[in-house]
Amino acid sequence: MDDENDELVPQKQSLFPLTADDIVDNALQSLDEQQAREVTKKAADEVVRIAVEKRKGEYRSDRAQDEMRNLINNANLLDEKVGDYKINSTFETATGTTTVEIKKSKTNTTLIILGAVLILLLLTLFFLLVKW
Amino acid sequence: MSYILLLILASLFCVFYLRHRVAPANKKRLTRSQENANLVKVLLELDADALADLFKLYRDQFGESAARYARNTYRKWKSGDVRPNKQTFQRLLINLPRVMNFGLKCEVLRELREAYCPRGEYDVTVSVDDWKSTLTPLVEEIVERATTAELPQSLQRRLTWLAEDDVTAANALLAESQARESRNAMTLLEKEFSNIEGLLDNAPRNTRVSHVLKLPLGSINVQIKRGSEDG
């Protein structure tokens, strides 16, 4: 009876396959001294690289902020003096690319208002004619 | 006679039908030589220092004349104007990795991860008030992707050096590094959104702002609206 029970109980064996961490641990244990030193060195290099990239990113961000201020000034000037304009600007920032589009179109707005008034007039005329 | 005509018409129809059904599947499948060319292109995306190390190693292994040809042609391989032959592919992606130092191997692996691991691509609209609550879970998802990402099995079967112990260690190191880079981006975004808020507050009303957040294993396309107080 005891023998049967012994067979049923797993002997410190997990039913699950190896996890990613186990694979990495096994790999690290299998490295020779030279390889282990190279891994440690590369890990330190990566920490420095990430810090440098972050600093570069902050610099790009500051530069983008200045460029955005210039863009606002130019857009506000155009807004006062020009009827129609469109500005498209792209800024390289710390985390990617910011795109800004500013446009003003008086001609289009006027045309839309005129069109709407004309349609209203025509509708009014149509209803008046139908009533009579 | 009419039976023969009918038979010809039926077979023509079958051929036409089969070709149209099979064509899209064939189009998607790359030939081995196209796959090789793409892998070489990915390898040549290495930054200048790593590329210089690669060509130095190439010269040491295959001689001055082969290295000169590689140095003169790599831009054409990279642009796709010239397709590298099987020997070039084998030299660059089968033979050289076996003699590369750990640092260079990591850089090659980084390029392979960025090109072949599944990426997360998202499109969202946020306001300058609520961007953090929308973007944080997406960035976390990309971080999770970076820590669990694996190169496709087909690639691992072809580049058998990817299964070696030092490459497994390199993969773990890069996964952690890419996860950190993605988390750093979240910190840097604080200042960027503050800049964008300033821009939207002061720019004329018809201003549209979008931002592409680029992370090692994904990108988020963000359309940004003004804060709720501004309507």
Boltz contact constraints between the chains, C-beta under 6 A:
constraints:
  - contact:
      token1: [A, 24]
      token2: [B, 172]
      max_distance: 6.0
  - contact:
      token1: [A, 27]
      token2: [B, 165]
      max_distance: 6.0
  - contact:
      token1: [A, 27]
      token2: [B, 168]
      max_distance: 6.0
  - contact:
      token1: [A, 27]
      token2: [B, 169]
      max_distance: 6.0
  - contact:
      token1: [A, 28]
      token2: [B, 169]
      max_distance: 6.0
  - contact:
      token1: [A, 30]
      token2: [B, 165]
      max_distance: 6.0
  - contact:
      token1: [A, 31]
      token2: [B, 165]
      max_distance: 6.0
  - contact:
      token1: [A, 35]
      token2: [B, 166]
      max_distance: 6.0
  - contact:
      token1: [A, 38]
      token2: [B, 102]
      max_distance: 6.0
  - contact:
      token1: [A, 39]
      token2: [B, 169]
      max_distance: 6.0
  - contact:
      token1: [A, 42]
      token2: [B, 102]
      max_distance: 6.0
  - contact:
      token1: [A, 42]
      token2: [B, 103]
      max_distance: 6.0
  - contact:
      token1: [A, 42]
      token2: [B, 106]
      max_distance: 6.0
  - contact:
      token1: [A, 43]
      token2: [B, 173]
      max_distance: 6.0
  - contact:
      token1: [A, 46]
      token2: [B, 177]
      max_distance: 6.0
  - contact:
      token1: [A, 50]
      token2: [B, 180]
      max_distance: 6.0
  - contact:
      token1: [A, 50]
      token2: [B, 181]
      max_distance: 6.0
  - contact:
      token1: [A, 54]
      token2: [B, 184]
      max_distance: 6.0
  - contact:
      token1: [A, 57]
      token2: [B, 188]
      max_distance: 6.0
  - contact:
      token1: [A, 61]
      token2: [B, 191]
      max_distance: 6.0
  - contact:
      token1: [A, 61]
      token2: [B, 192]
      max_distance: 6.0
  - contact:
      token1: [A, 65]
      token2: [B, 195]
      max_distance: 6.0
  - contact:
      token1: [A, 68]
      token2: [B, 195]
      max_distance: 6.0
  - contact:
      token1: [A, 68]
      token2: [B, 199]
      max_distance: 6.0
  - contact:
      token1: [A, 72]
      token2: [B, 202]
      max_distance: 6.0
  - contact:
      token1: [A, 72]
      token2: [B, 203]
      max_distance: 6.0
  - contact:
      token1: [A, 75]
      token2: [B, 203]
      max_distance: 6.0
  - contact:
      token1: [A, 75]
      token2: [B, 204]
      max_distance: 6.0
  - contact:
      token1: [A, 79]
      token2: [B, 204]
      max_distance: 6.0
  - contact:
      token1: [A, 93]
      token2: [B, 192]
      max_distance: 6.0
  - contact:
      token1: [A, 94]
      token2: [B, 188]
      max_distance: 6.0
  - contact:
      token1: [A, 95]
      token2: [B, 185]
      max_distance: 6.0
  - contact:
      token1: [A, 95]
      token2: [B, 188]
      max_distance: 6.0
  - contact:
      token1: [A, 95]
      token2: [B, 189]
      max_distance: 6.0
  - contact:
      token1: [A, 95]
      token2: [B, 213]
      max_distance: 6.0
  - contact:
      token1: [A, 96]
      token2: [B, 212]
      max_distance: 6.0
  - contact:
      token1: [A, 96]
      token2: [B, 213]
      max_distance: 6.0
  - contact:
      token1: [A, 96]
      token2: [B, 214]
      max_distance: 6.0
  - contact:
      token1: [A, 97]
      token2: [B, 212]
      max_distance: 6.0
  - contact:
      token1: [A, 98]
      token2: [B, 211]
      max_distance: 6.0
  - contact:
      token1: [A, 99]
      token2: [B, 210]
      max_distance: 6.0
  - contact:
      token1: [A, 100]
      token2: [B, 209]
      max_distance: 6.0
  - contact:
      token1: [A, 101]
      token2: [B, 208]
      max_distance: 6.0
  - contact:
      token1: [A, 102]
      token2: [B, 203]
      max_distance: 6.0
  - contact:
      token1: [A, 102]
      token2: [B, 204]
      max_distance: 6.0
  - contact:
      token1: [A, 102]
      token2: [B, 207]
      max_distance: 6.0
  - contact:
      token1: [A, 103]
      token2: [B, 206]
      max_distance: 6.0
  - contact:
      token1: [A, 104]
      token2: [B, 206]
      max_distance: 6.0
